[in-house]
C-alpha cells in the first residue's frame, strides 16, 4: 500500500491486555515514533483503564474490552470482525503485535487488509510450543511480516519452532530500559529498607517477579537455607505475587527460615525498591530478557542469574552465573558476594550499571523499532 505524499505513517500497536507500567516497552516503542512522522494508535484486546489509571502515550487508544470468552469459538469471529472494521476504517500502514494472541489475529487479518508491514514481538521462550501456534505462522505468514525476539535465545527459539521463520524475517531487538526514568523512581537505600521492614546491617538478596515455578524461587529458598546458619544477617526478599505463594510460605516455614526470608507480596512499581537489595538474584528456569534484571542493574546492584540462554549473556563477565535448578550452585554465588568488602560490592554494582548503559539503553531500542517500522 502506497501512502499519499505528506501523510504520516499510521501505526497500530496491539497488546493483549491493558496494563501500562512505567517500564512498558510498548510505550517505549511509541516514544521512538515522533508525531511529526507517525500517527500511532495503541489497542488493547482485553480490559480498559479506570479514570485514574495511566493512559498510553500514543496519539490514540482503542479499548476493545473483549471478555476471554469472546476470543474463543464462534464469538471469536465477531471479535475479529470488530478489529477488522477498525483497521479498514483507519487504513493503518504498520501493525505491531505483542505476544501470540495479537499476532495470531493479525496473521489472519493480513490476508484481507493491505498492511505494508506487520511485526510480531515474542517476549519469551515457550510461546510457540503448541503445534497450532506453529501452524498458524507457517500457514499465514506473508512477505510483509517481521518477527522479533527480545533476545538472541528467543529468536533462535522462534526459528527452531516455526519452519517459515528464518534469519531474514526474524530479528533480535534486545529488551531495554529508560535508565534515567528508572533511577528517578528508585527510593534511597534507607527508605526502601524501611518500607520493606529490613535493618541497616542486613545483607539482602532480592528478586522481583511473579511467584510461578518457572521463576525458580524455591531454589533461592533452598540456597538461603544452606547459608543461614553461617551468615545470620542474611536476608532474602521476594517481591511479587502468584500461585506459588502458599507453597513458598510452607517451604520457608518447614525450613525454619521465617526470619531470613521475606515474601513481600505484589508491589506497585516494584522497581522503586531495588536499592534495598545488596544483590539482585534471578534464578529463573526460562525467560525472554527480564526487565527486572536490567532495572536492578540501573540501580547499581550486582546480580546473580541462572545460566539460561537469555540471562547468561547479560550477566556473564560482570556478575555471577549459577546453574538452574541447583541450589548449591546458587548458594556458592551468594557466598561470593557475602565474602567481599563493601567497597568491592559497590564497585561491582558500578560495573553492572556501566554495562547496562553500553548494551541496553533505551535510545538504541527505540531506533531499532523505528527502523523496523520504516523498513
C-alpha positions, -999 to 999 in steps of 0.1 A, spaced: 0 0 0 15 33 -10 7 62 13 -2 96 0 26 123 -1 30 141 33 7 117 52 21 105 84 28 68 87 -2 52 106 9 26 131 -13 3 152 3 -13 182 -17 -42 197 -15 -55 233 -34 -85 246 -44 -68 280 -45 -32 291 -17 -30 316 5 1 314 35 3 337 63 29 338 87 3 322 62 -8 295 83 -15 264 54 -9 241 53 27 254 90 30 246 83 20 210 57 47 208 82 73 222 106 63 193 80 72 167 77 111 167 43 125 160 57 147 132 62 114 111 39 89 127 3 87 139 3 59 165 -27 41 179 -24 17 208 -51 -10 210 -59 -34 239 -79 -65 232 -90 -70 269 -96 -47 298 -97 -10 299 -84 17 323 -102 33 351 -104 71 355 -72 73 375 -52 46 355 -24 57 332 -31 60 295 -8 52 266 14 80 253 2 71 218 -19 97 200 -49 74 200 -61 45 222 -86 18 214 -101 -5 242 -119 -34 227 -126 -47 262 -133 -83 250 -140 -109 275 -119 -141 273 -149 -160 261 -153 -135 232 -119 -146 219 -129 -182 216 -153 -203 194 -180 -186 174 -177 -154 194 -141 -151 181 -154 -144 146 -175 -115 159 -144 -101 178 -122 -104 147 -148 -85 126 -148 -56 151 -110 -54 149 -112 -57 111 -137 -28 109 -114 -5 129 -84 -14 107 -103 -10 75 -116 24 86 -82 37 98 -61 22 70 -30 15 91 3 12 73 20 -8 100 8 -32 128 30 -41 158 17 -72 177 29 -81 212 28 -118 221 9 -146 204 -28 -136 206 -25 -103 187 0 -119 163 -24 -147 156 -52 -122 149 -32 -102 125 -18 -132 107 -55 -138 98 -65 -101 91 -34 -96 70 -50 -119 45 -78 -94 39 -62 -60 47 -33 -42 29 -7 -36 56 27 -25 44 44 -41 74 33 -65 102 56 -70 132 51 -98 158 71 -95 190 78 -126 211 87 -118 247 97 -153 259 106 -188 252 76 -212 252 51 -190 233 52 -213 202 55 -247 219 19 -256 209 15 -271 174 -14 -250 164 5 -218 170 34 -230 149 9 -240 121 -7 -206 123 26 -189 115 36 -214 88 2 -212 71 -5 -175 71 28 -156 72 33 -133 42 64 -115 30 54 -83 48 59 -99 82 88 -95 105 91 -114 138 111 -100 167 127 -119 196 136 -99 227 169 -117 230 191 -139 207 178 -170 225 142 -161 218 150 -155 181 167 -189 180 137 -205 196 113 -189 171 133 -201 141 135 -236 156 98 -237 164 83 -224 131 97 -236 98 86 -205 79 107 -183 102 144 -177 94 172 -152 99 158 -130 71 123 -125 86 132 -129 123 154 -103 141 166 -96 176 159 -64 194 170 -67 230 148 -55 257 160 -22 272 150 3 298 149 41 302 178 42 327 172 78 338 135 72 344 142 40 363 167 58 385 143 87 391 117 64 408 141 44 429 139 51 466 172 56 485 185 26 504 174 36 539 138 44 528 134 13 506 146 -9 535 123 8 560 93 2 537 103 -35 534 110 -39 571 147 -45 567 175 -35 590 206 -14 581 230 -43 588 211 -69 569 228 -83 538 199 -85 514 195 -107 483 164 -96 465 143 -106 435 112 -93 417 88 -114 397 57 -135 396 55 -163 420 54 -191 395 75 -223 392 95 -210 362 110 -182 382 129 -207 404 121 -192 437 121 -225 456 158 -229 447 165 -194 462 148 -205 494 169 -237 494 201 -218 488 193 -194 517 188 -225 539 223 -236 531 238 -203 542 216 -190 570 235 -206 599 268 -192 587 255 -158 579 229 -147 605 225 -113 589 215 -128 555 180 -118 543 162 -128 511 133 -106 499 110 -119 472 87 -92 457 58 -105 437 25 -124 438 12 -156 422 0 -191 426 32 -204 443 29 -181 473 13 -207 496 39 -233 485 68 -210 491 54 -199 525 51 -236 535 87 -243 523 100 -213 543 82 -224 574 93 -260 571 129 -249 568 127 -225 597 136 -195 576 108 -171 586 134 -146 599 157 -149 569 132 -148 540 105 -121 534 77 -127 509 69 -91 504 39 -96 480 30 -77 449 41 -41 449 31 -12 426 62 -3 405 85 -27 424 114 -11 407 114 16 435 127 -10 460 158 -22 442 182 -2 463 170 -20 494 190 -50 480 227 -56 482 225 -81 453 197 -89 429 191 -126 422 172 -141 392 172 -180 395 147 -184 366 144 -216 346 132 -198 315 130 -161 304 128 -138 275 151 -110 285 138 -99 320 133 -62 326 137 -67 364 173 -77 358 180 -46 338 162 -24 364 183 -38 392 215 -30 372 202 6 367 202 9 405 238 -2 407 230 -36 421 253 -65 412 234 -96 400 233 -134 401 215 -150 372 209 -186 361 229 -198 331 199 -200 308 204 -186 272 185 -153 278 203 -144 311 238 -158 308 250 -134 281 237 -104 301 254 -115 334 285 -134 324 317 -114 329 302 -88 352 281 -108 377 277 -143 389 261 -172 370 246 -202 386 232 -234 373 194 -235 370 175 -258 394 207 -260 415 205 -245 450 242 -254 458 254 -235 427 232 -205 437 245 -206 473 281 -206 461 274 -174 441 256 -158 471 286 -168 493 309 -149 470 291 -116 475 288 -122 512 326 -126 514 337 -95 496 341 -60 511 316 -32 509 339 -13 486 342 -43 463 304 -47 463 299 -11 453 325 -14 425 306 -45 412 274 -25 412 290 3 392 304 -22 367 268 -35 361 255 0 357 281 8 331 274 -24 312 237 -16 312 243 18 296 266 4 270 243 -25 259 207 -20 270 200 18 267 166 29 255 177 51 227 191 22 207 160 2 214 137 30 201 159 35 170 158 -2 161 120 -4 162 117 29 143 139 14 116 119 -18 115 86 2 111 101 21 82 116 -10 65 
